[in-house]
Amino acid sequence: MDTCISLPRAAPARVLAVGAWLKNAACRLDGTRALMSPLHGDLDDPAACTALEDSVQRLLALGPVDAIAHDLHPDFHSTRLALALAERLGVPAIGVQHHHAHIAVVQAEQGIHTPLVGLALDGVGLGTDDSPWGGELLLVHGARWRRLGHLQPLALPGGDAAAREPWRLAAAVLHALGRGAEIRTRLGPAVGENAAALVATLLSRGLNCPASSSAGRWFDAAAGLLGLSVRQAAEAEAAIALERLATDTIVALPTLMEALAQPPLPAIQPDGTLALLPLLEGVAAMGDAGQRGEAAALFHVQLADALAHWALQAAHAHGALQLALGGGCFFNRLLGARLLDTLQALGLPPLRPQAVSCGDAGLALGQAWAAALQLAEERRAGRGAASTASPSPTPAAAPAALPETTPAPTTPTETVSCA
């Protein structure tokens, strides 16, 4: 059964959004009503693809739409479906960047029309530069957005294999720290001398090592350095193990969190990059000293505090009065709680998705909202509809000077079951 969400502001266009790849769900946006389909699952499963197609047909049967929204990745089944539907219906297909969609969920739910800073943290989403993003600081104002900064990129030796094998991320950190010679001796006993030597070679030669700003990969790297996960049997297994160890250690040592907050926080670079490599060096050193639990806690505490100061600095610099959080990394309760406490203490309490998931299961709502705003802006500007031929339209740049306005009061969303 579809879920009906009542929004505080009416969408300026009727949009059907088809979600992304993982935890796929679709959404139909019409006025103040958003209809979320049931969760279909990951689109590497043919049954999930069929379920998405069935949901799309059911949502389309409710009436005409003005556009079809989709992820930027051209190879997703959802993207191909969106392009085919748009062509058949004679409406635009509008590509929405993955992390922009995460933040647009909060825009839709809270009825926000003033500038806001968005912090989107997850495993991966295709960026507008065709590289894998996942630790993004965005400025969003209506339909317009731009990337203010990102987490320090980390090499992914072996490409997609690195997301399944955290030891590869640990090797990438060692290489970046100038300690590549330790890869074989440190990781070889767990993964095999040949595998460790091969990854060391890939890193030293820069072969098949795409860089990603993904927050999820930094969690994997920390877990790999502490020996908590070599290969993941399930999504986020390494991050969950890291969080569990940190939480258990903090419960056992109540004064630990404040003690760990004392060392210098990860540095914000002039280009907006948040440098995490020194933090991982500290994690490795603490783990080598036999303090694995304290090292796991250090990672969470200092990452959360650095993220809070990063977001606050951006909000002040760009006149944004609100901060939105989105992405699957916020399922991590320890990170979320510490970040919330720190932001509240700094005077910038964050907004999070309420009626839908902060992860990809709620992404279609953000896709639909962002596409509706973009379509309305193009109509006002007299530019006509977005092209159905391009799966990756370039997002408009954010205004050079954001107006200093007072945000309108937000109205809680209401979730009801659709008949």
TIRO-48319 format. One record per residue (C-alpha): x, z, y; residue number from 0. Coordinates in Angstrom, 3 decimals. Layout:
<pts>
        X        Z        Y resi
        X        Z        Y  NUM
...
</pts>
This chain:
<pts>
        X        Z        Y resi
    0.000    0.000    0.000    0
    1.227   -0.824    3.500    1
    1.873    1.982    5.961    2
    0.347    1.770    9.433    3
    2.350    3.190   12.337    4
    0.727    3.661   15.742    5
    3.189    2.983   18.573    6
    3.022    4.424   22.114    7
    3.506    0.996   23.756    8
    2.042   -2.346   22.785    9
    4.502   -4.965   21.614   10
    4.588   -8.016   23.905   11
    4.399  -10.432   20.956   12
    3.168  -10.549   17.366   13
    6.166  -10.601   15.033   14
    6.718  -10.510   11.294   15
   10.131   -9.088   10.329   16
   11.576   -9.498    6.847   17
   14.260   -6.770    6.782   18
   17.811   -7.195    5.515   19
   19.375   -6.961    2.028   20
   19.529   -3.330    0.930   21
   16.367   -1.215    0.649   22
   14.345   -4.168    1.853   23
   10.926   -3.778    3.463   24
    8.934   -6.029    5.795   25
    7.034   -5.197    8.968   26
    4.225   -6.842   10.931   27
    4.097   -5.876   14.606   28
    0.813   -6.497   16.411   29
   -0.051   -4.660   19.629   30
    0.406   -0.924   19.138   31
    0.220   -1.255   15.370   32
    3.178   -1.728   13.043   33
    2.425   -2.349    9.383   34
    5.331   -1.480    7.073   35
    5.283   -2.915    3.584   36
    6.208   -0.810    0.562   37
    9.921   -0.614   -0.200   38
   10.980   -3.657   -2.226   39
   14.518   -2.555   -3.082   40
   17.801   -4.429   -2.862   41
   17.545   -8.212   -2.782   42
   20.110   -8.761   -5.526   43
   17.158   -8.027   -7.836   44
   14.869  -11.066   -8.356   45
   11.890   -8.717   -8.666   46
   12.631   -7.341   -5.180   47
   12.776  -10.884   -3.784   48
    9.407  -11.658   -5.321   49
    7.963   -8.418   -3.951   50
    9.194   -9.334   -0.448   51
    7.597  -12.770   -0.694   52
    4.300  -11.200   -1.789   53
    4.379   -8.697    1.079   54
    5.113  -11.432    3.599   55
    2.142  -13.493    2.426   56
   -0.127  -10.450    2.585   57
    0.996   -9.576    6.121   58
    0.663  -13.172    7.290   59
   -2.889  -13.289    5.976   60
   -3.850  -10.726    8.634   61
   -3.558  -13.327   11.394   62
   -1.138  -15.607   13.253   63
    2.261  -14.453   14.446   64
    4.428  -15.590   17.341   65
    7.814  -15.319   15.597   66
    9.641  -14.359   12.394   67
   12.525  -11.871   12.768   68
   15.463  -11.562   10.375   69
   19.017  -10.301    9.980   70
   21.947  -12.394   11.240   71
   23.450  -12.803    7.763   72
   22.721  -16.404    6.718   73
   23.004  -15.779    2.960   74
   20.380  -13.046    2.589   75
   17.259  -14.056    0.698   76
   15.284  -12.471    3.536   77
   16.994  -14.722    6.111   78
   16.379  -17.872    4.102   79
   12.758  -16.844    3.614   80
   12.363  -16.234    7.358   81
   13.752  -19.631    8.295   82
   11.508  -21.401    5.800   83
    8.432  -19.505    7.010   84
    9.207  -20.176   10.668   85
    9.566  -23.876   10.021   86
    6.317  -24.002    8.051   87
    4.386  -22.039   10.681   88
    5.946  -23.765   13.673   89
    7.132  -20.510   15.272   90
   10.637  -19.355   16.236   91
   12.936  -17.588   13.805   92
   14.785  -14.887   15.730   93
   17.969  -13.362   14.345   94
   18.467   -9.699   15.261   95
   21.877   -8.076   14.863   96
   21.726   -5.357   12.220   97
   22.805   -2.389   14.350   98
   20.770   -3.472   17.342   99
   17.766   -3.358   14.992  100
   18.609    0.223   13.970  101
   18.487    1.317   17.609  102
   15.400   -0.782   18.357  103
   13.525    1.350   15.798  104
   13.821    4.273   18.213  105
   12.840    2.046   21.144  106
    9.651    1.085   19.320  107
    8.728    4.542   18.054  108
    9.397    6.309   21.346  109
    8.178    3.602   23.709  110
   11.475    3.543   25.579  111
   11.885    0.885   28.272  112
   14.811    2.378   30.208  113
   18.507    1.903   29.333  114
   19.773    3.896   26.387  115
   22.988    4.252   24.449  116
   22.693    3.662   20.713  117
   25.009    5.070   18.057  118
   24.566    3.126   14.800  119
   26.541    4.266   11.749  120
   26.196    2.726    8.307  121
   27.983    0.887    5.525  122
   27.851   -2.663    6.815  123
   25.946   -5.170    8.913  124
   27.094   -8.587   10.086  125
   28.307   -8.562   13.668  126
   27.918  -11.300   16.245  127
   31.594  -12.159   15.674  128
   30.873  -12.719   11.940  129
   32.880   -9.631   10.956  130
   31.490   -6.591    9.116  131
   30.366   -3.917   11.564  132
   29.149   -0.403   10.814  133
   30.318    2.099   13.436  134
   28.811    0.822   16.677  135
   28.201    2.143   20.174  136
   25.646   -0.063   21.916  137
   24.000   -0.261   25.316  138
   20.363   -1.344   24.941  139
   17.931   -2.144   27.757  140
   14.714   -3.836   26.754  141
   15.577   -7.004   24.849  142
   19.161   -6.988   26.072  143
   22.087   -5.239   24.435  144
   25.841   -5.273   24.221  145
   28.550   -3.605   22.215  146
   30.319   -0.888   24.200  147
   32.686    0.209   21.465  148
   33.183    0.682   17.756  149
   35.074    2.771   15.251  150
   38.663    1.794   14.666  151
   38.613   -1.118   12.183  152
   39.896   -0.361    8.696  153
   41.259   -2.974    6.302  154
   39.196   -3.648    3.164  155
   41.763   -4.635    0.503  156
   40.005   -6.902   -1.946  157
   37.066   -7.466    0.389  158
   33.740   -6.287   -1.048  159
   35.535   -4.526   -3.894  160
   36.747   -1.927   -1.400  161
   33.178   -0.736   -0.811  162
   32.884    0.042   -4.533  163
   36.335    1.582   -4.983  164
   37.226    4.273   -2.415  165
   40.821    4.438   -3.617  166
   41.344    1.051   -1.954  167
   40.277    2.553    1.392  168
   42.668    5.451    0.833  169
   45.405    2.862    0.289  170
   44.398    1.107    3.523  171
   44.761    4.375    5.431  172
   48.181    5.063    3.913  173
   49.317    1.552    4.833  174
   48.015    1.907    8.405  175
   49.885    5.207    8.731  176
   53.143    3.505    7.733  177
   53.087    5.211    4.332  178
   52.480    2.166    2.170  179
   55.268    3.220   -0.188  180
   53.043    6.137   -1.292  181
   50.231    3.897   -2.558  182
   51.696    3.395   -6.039  183
   52.877    6.963   -6.539  184
   49.797    8.616   -5.046  185
   47.046    6.364   -6.419  186
   48.673    4.700   -9.420  187
   48.034    7.575  -11.861  188
   44.281    7.334  -11.207  189
   43.803    3.554  -11.037  190
   46.804    2.136  -12.855  191
   50.216    1.148  -11.588  192
   49.418   -2.564  -11.555  193
   46.192   -2.178   -9.550  194
   47.880    0.091   -7.018  195
   50.844   -2.287   -6.686  196
   48.511   -5.261   -6.175  197
   46.578   -3.516   -3.390  198
   49.838   -2.430   -1.745  199
   50.937   -6.068   -1.769  200
   47.631   -7.281   -0.330  201
   47.927   -4.794    2.518  202
   51.588   -5.504    3.269  203
   50.944   -9.265    3.388  204
   47.527   -9.067    5.040  205
   45.891  -11.035    2.205  206
   42.174  -10.660    1.459  207
   42.001   -7.601    3.708  208
   39.173   -8.183    6.198  209
   38.822   -5.427    8.770  210
   35.585   -3.512    9.258  211
   34.382   -0.956   11.800  212
   32.108    0.552    9.131  213
   31.561    4.305    9.318  214
   30.741    4.297    5.621  215
   34.191    2.972    4.744  216
   35.856    5.794    6.676  217
   33.843    8.291    4.600  218
   35.019    6.459    1.484  219
   38.612    6.602    2.679  220
   38.444   10.367    3.195  221
   36.907   10.857   -0.243  222
   39.554    8.615   -1.787  223
   42.427   10.475   -0.121  224
   41.062   13.767   -1.461  225
   40.646   12.395   -4.979  226
   36.859   12.899   -4.928  227
   35.995    9.337   -5.886  228
   37.943    6.473   -7.400  229
   35.116    4.085   -8.239  230
   31.509    4.505   -7.173  231
   28.790    4.190   -9.796  232
   26.069    4.357   -7.113  233
   25.765    3.648   -3.406  234
   27.231    6.373   -1.141  235
   28.480    8.370   -4.123  236
   31.826    9.066   -2.446  237
   30.247   10.107    0.869  238
   27.823   12.419   -0.935  239
   30.671   14.075   -2.841  240
   32.600   14.532    0.414  241
   29.582   16.067    2.155  242
   28.837   18.376   -0.776  243
   32.393   19.694   -0.863  244
   32.432   20.209    2.907  245
   29.063   21.976    2.901  246
   30.008   24.307    0.044  247
   33.263   25.186    1.793  248
   31.544   25.912    5.109  249
   28.972   28.121    3.378  250
   31.785   30.066    1.743  251
   33.777   30.290    4.994  252
   31.247   30.795    7.852  253
   33.869   30.789   10.623  254
   35.508   27.586    9.429  255
   33.542   25.098   11.546  256
   34.601   26.513   14.883  257
   38.183   26.908   13.687  258
   38.282   23.228   12.706  259
   36.919   22.166   16.099  260
   40.048   23.395   17.884  261
   42.587   20.606   17.158  262
   42.472   17.505   19.408  263
   39.526   15.216   18.716  264
   39.968   11.557   17.748  265
   40.885    9.606   20.854  266
   38.667    7.133   22.702  267
   40.752    4.065   23.494  268
   40.443    2.157   26.817  269
   38.610   -0.693   25.034  270
   35.964    1.703   23.734  271
   37.395    2.029   20.218  272
   37.192    5.469   18.620  273
   40.513    5.962   16.803  274
   40.020    7.745   13.465  275
   43.399    7.191   11.847  276
   44.913   10.489   13.140  277
   41.909   12.361   11.739  278
   42.476   10.829    8.304  279
   46.147   11.774    8.521  280
   45.040   15.370    9.060  281
   42.613   15.129    6.140  282
   45.365   13.877    3.846  283
   47.805   16.578    4.946  284
   45.276   19.350    4.438  285
   44.312   17.952    1.037  286
   47.966   17.761   -0.012  287
   48.282   21.441    0.912  288
   45.580   22.314   -1.616  289
   42.805   22.708    0.959  290
   40.494   19.925   -0.135  291
   37.316   21.733    0.907  292
   38.707   22.500    4.348  293
   39.861   18.885    4.660  294
   36.367   17.588    3.850  295
   34.924   19.966    6.452  296
   37.544   18.904    9.006  297
   36.480   15.281    8.594  298
   32.806   16.050    9.265  299
   33.315   18.476   12.143  300
   35.821   16.448   14.110  301
   34.048   13.151   13.473  302
   30.741   14.585   14.727  303
   32.317   16.131   17.809  304
   34.224   12.939   18.633  305
   31.071   10.843   18.231  306
   29.204   13.176   20.592  307
   31.828   12.919   23.343  308
   32.102    9.156   22.807  309
   28.355    8.700   23.265  310
   28.210   11.064   26.246  311
   31.031    9.245   28.015  312
   29.260    5.915   27.512  313
   25.910    7.283   28.704  314
   27.453    8.606   31.917  315
   29.435    5.415   32.509  316
   26.398    3.157   32.180  317
   23.643    5.256   33.708  318
   21.765    5.690   30.436  319
   19.580    8.772   30.262  320
   18.904    8.739   26.538  321
   20.771    8.382   23.263  322
   19.388    6.937   20.028  323
   20.856    7.367   16.556  324
   20.359    5.006   13.631  325
   21.892    3.898   10.365  326
   22.238    5.258    6.854  327
   25.148    7.599    7.655  328
   22.613    9.910    9.318  329
   21.272   10.824    5.895  330
   24.383   13.041    5.862  331
   22.866   16.381    6.856  332
   26.157   18.024    7.783  333
   27.184   15.194   10.108  334
   23.696   14.975   11.616  335
   23.327   18.701   12.227  336
   26.766   19.062   13.797  337
   26.241   15.987   15.986  338
   22.819   17.242   17.101  339
   24.179   20.681   18.005  340
   27.115   19.225   19.921  341
   25.003   16.704   21.824  342
   22.447   19.354   22.759  343
   25.240   21.582   24.033  344
   26.516   18.642   26.110  345
   23.060   18.052   27.576  346
   22.262   14.794   25.764  347
   19.835   15.563   22.899  348
   19.524   12.455   20.709  349
   16.459   10.583   19.492  350
   16.155    9.581   15.835  351
   13.663    7.526   13.835  352
   10.643    9.606   12.854  353
    8.012    7.429   11.174  354
   10.446    5.227    9.228  355
   13.830    5.692    7.586  356
   16.969    5.843    9.726  357
   18.517    3.499    7.152  358
   17.772   -0.061    6.126  359
   14.337    0.802    4.733  360
   13.120    1.120    8.337  361
   15.144   -1.758    9.754  362
   12.285   -4.285    9.852  363
   10.469   -2.283   12.536  364
   13.528   -2.571   14.786  365
   13.898   -6.266   13.996  366
   10.277   -6.898   14.934  367
   10.472   -4.879   18.160  368
   13.725   -6.474   19.331  369
   12.414   -9.958   18.557  370
    9.118   -9.301   20.373  371
   10.999   -8.176   23.485  372
   13.333  -11.178   23.320  373
   10.462  -13.624   22.943  374
    8.589  -12.060   25.867  375
   11.707  -12.231   28.057  376
   12.256  -15.883   27.215  377
    8.656  -16.680   28.069  378
    8.940  -14.899   31.424  379
   12.118  -16.791   32.184  380
   10.436  -20.067   31.262  381
   13.030  -20.893   28.645  382
   10.500  -21.494   25.897  383
   10.699  -20.197   22.372  384
   13.875  -19.418   20.469  385
   15.109  -22.213   18.226  386
   13.920  -22.200   14.635  387
   17.071  -24.044   13.628  388
   19.576  -21.296   14.423  389
   19.725  -18.236   12.139  390
   22.001  -16.389   14.565  391
   20.904  -16.703   18.198  392
   23.372  -15.135   20.603  393
   22.037  -11.890   22.094  394
   21.603  -11.767   25.841  395
   24.164   -9.735   27.728  396
   23.079   -6.404   29.114  397
   22.543   -6.176   32.873  398
   25.767   -5.625   34.798  399
   24.209   -2.714   36.679  400
   21.553   -0.643   34.967  401
   18.796    0.786   37.161  402
   18.670    4.518   37.598  403
   15.150    5.211   36.484  404
   13.385    8.171   34.984  405
   12.315    7.582   31.391  406
    8.597    7.546   30.755  407
    7.218   10.396   28.666  408
    7.352    9.541   24.994  409
    4.377    9.745   22.695  410
    4.836   10.814   19.077  411
    4.156    8.091   16.571  412
    1.327    8.474   14.123  413
    1.606    7.377   10.519  414
   -1.559    6.630    8.578  415
   -2.386    4.784    5.409  416
   -3.793    1.306    5.966  417
   -7.009    0.536    4.169  418
</pts>
